[in-house]
């Protein structure tokens, strides 16, 4: 698997800049396309909305020019960084199930607070409705291609899918660490077996076993700090989502609390 088309939401807002910076950096190293998507709340909306769309498009074009991306208006296979622009009318709940599955990777930002309604909707729908891997950035933070990647491994199908989807990034990383707890593990392979299987892809992975009785998310945080990780890969919402919302859960904890970029696949 490789990433050929990276989707990123674009609005004329400060949080869009680190999103675009990250998307173009990743796409540049992978010779991929960055598809900037601007949502128009109501199809056929008036001049203020169109002015916002024009400002968003100019911001996207400025980043494309900065990174020397070739403009493309339709899908095509080219061996260099490219950029495409799209607009869609409607809310994230309406648009993301239609356009999200067409991307190979989606880059979004974690909402800054309860007032960031659209950003929260875009993040949630990207994770739950696209079926594609999603990088969730902390507010105001861009990343380069991650070099120290941690994988939260609980032997679940969701963790396995996330690991497979993250392979293009794992192959470029200098350090990969699988973190496995002793609580709430599923029936899949142990982390040591996964580390061995990753050698088929040229990925050398270390294993950290979180054996303490503490909640696994706190042990993951400790290990992330010890390895100075710059990305955490994990399966998104392996429990039913309503249970995550009511009772918490590892995914919800990291989406809400961590300042570390996350790679999620539901």
N, C-alpha and C positions, 0 to 999 in steps of 0.2 A: 504494500500500500504506500502511496505517496500523496502529498497534498498538492493538488494542481489549482484549486480554487478556494480562496480564503474569504469568507464573508465577514464584513464588519459594519455595524450600524454607524451612520454618520449624521450628526446634527451640528449646528454651529454653536457648540458648547465646549467649555474647557476640557471636560472628560473625554471628548472625542480625540484630542490630540495624542495622548498616550496610546489610545487604541490604534490609531492610524500608524503611529510610530512603530508599535509592536508588529502590526500586520505587515507593513512594508519590509521591516527587517527580516521577519521570518520568511516571507515570500521571496525576498532577494536571495537568501541562502538556498532556497529550494527551487528557484526558477518557477515560481508559481504566479497566479493571478490574484490580485486583490480586488474583490467586488465590493464597492461602497454602496450601501443600501440606506436610502433616506425614506422614512415613513411620513406620509402626508395624512394627517388625522382623518380628513374627509375628502374623498375624491371630488374634484372640481371646486376645491376651496378657493377663497378669494386671494387678493393681492398680498396681505401680510404673510399668509402661509406660503405662497409662491416665493416671496422674498426670502423666507427662511430656507426654502429648498435651494434657491440660487446661492445663498451664502454657504450652505453645507456642501454643495457641489464645488464651489470655488476652493473651500478648505481642502477637500479631497484632491482636487487637481493640483493644488500647491504641494501637497505631500507627494503625489505621483511625480511631479516635476523634480522635487528635491531628490527623490530616489531614482530618477532617470527611468521610470517605468514606461513601457510602450502602451499607448492607449489602444484598447480593442473594444469593438462594439458587439462582438458575438464570440461564442466559445471557439477556440482554436488551439492547436498544439504548437507552442513556440518555446524555444529553449532559452528563455530569458524572463525577467520580471515584467509583468504587465499589469494593467489596471483597467477596470470596467466600472461603469456607473449605472445604478438602477434606482428607480423610485417606485413606491407602491402605496396605494391608498388603503387606509385601515389601521387597526390596532395590531400590536404584536401578536395577540392571540389569534387574529385572523390571518396575518401575513406569514408568520414563521412556519406554520405547518405546510405552507405552499412553497416557500423559497428555501427554507432551511435544509431540507433533504437534498437540494441541488448542490450544496457546498460540500467540500471535503473537511473543512474546519471552520469554526465560528469563533470570533474573538469578541468578547463583551467585557463590560466593566461591572464590578460589584457596586450596587447602589450606595450612595453616601449616607442616606438616611431615609426616614419614612416619607419624605417629600419627593424622593426620586422615583415617582410612580412608573414612568415609562421605562426607565433603566431597569427597574425591578422586573417589570413585565417582560422586557426583552430578554433578560437573563434567564428567567424561569422558563419561558417558552422555548428559548434556544436549547435548554437542557432537556426539557420534557417532551417537546413536540417535533424536534428536528431529526432525531435518531443519529445525529452527528456529534463528533467530539467538540467540546467547547472549552476554550481557555477563558477563565474568569480572572480579570486583572483587578488588583486593588485600585481604589480611586487615585488618580494622578500619578500612576506608576506605569512606565513602559518597561519591556524586557527585551533582551536580545535572545538569540537562540539559546535555550537553557543548557548549561554545562554540568550542573549538579542536580540530578533528578531523583526524587524519592517517589516510591510507589507504595501506596497503602494497600497491602495485600491481605484479604480476609478469606481467600480461597473461593470467592463467589463467582458466579457467571458474569456479574456486572464488572467486577475487578478484572477478570480475564479479558473482557471485551475492551475495557479502557486501556489495558496494557497493550493489546494488539493494535489499537488505534493510535497509540502513542509511539509506535516503533520508529517512524521517521525522525522523531525528536530523540529517542533513546540512542539511535545509531550515531547521532552527532554529539551526544553528551560525553563528557570526560569521566563522570562518575554516576553510576546508577545504584540505588540502594532499595531493596525490597524490605518493607517494614511489616512484620507479621505479629499480631497479638495472639493471646491465648483465649480471649473471650469473644463470643459471637462469631466464631469462624465457621465456614460452611464445609461442604464435603469435597471440595476440589483439591488440587495438588498443593503440597507444602511449598513454601517460598524457595527452599533449597532446590526442589525439582524445577521450579520455574526459572531460577537462575541458570541452571544447567541447560534448559531448553533455549534460553535466550542466546546461547553461544552459536546456535544455528544461524542467527542473524548478525553475528559479529559483535554482540553486546555482552560486555563483562559486567556482571551485577554482583554486588555484595548483599548479604542478608543480615538484617537486624531483627532479633526476636524480642518482642516486648513482653516479658514474663511477669511483670508486676501485676498486682491486683487492681491498680489504678485504672480509671477509664482509659481506653486505648487512645482516644484523641489526645490526651495529655502526654502520653508516652510518645506518640507521633510527633507532637510539638517539640519535645525534648530532643528527639533524634534529628528533626529538621534543623534545629539550632546547632547541634553538634556537627553536622555535615555542611552547614551553611548552604542549605538547598535553595535553589532558585525556581523550582517548580515541583508541585505535588500532583501525582497522577492517582486518580481514584475513580471507582465506579460511582455513579450518581444515583442516590435514592434507591438502594437495593431493597429497602423495606417499602411497603406501600406508602405512598406520599402522605396520606392523611395521618398515618402514624408518625412519620417524620415531623410533621407540623406540630402535632400535639405533644409527643414525647421527646422530641429532639432527635438526636442521631448524629453519627460521625459526619455525614455529608453536610447536614444543616449547620453543624458547629463550625466547620471550616469555611463554608460559604459566608456565614455571618461574622466570624471572629478573626480569621487569619488575615495577615497582611501579605501572605505569600500567594503568588499566582497559582491557580488551580487548573488542572486538565481533567475535565469530567466527561463521562459518557454514560448516558442513562440507557 
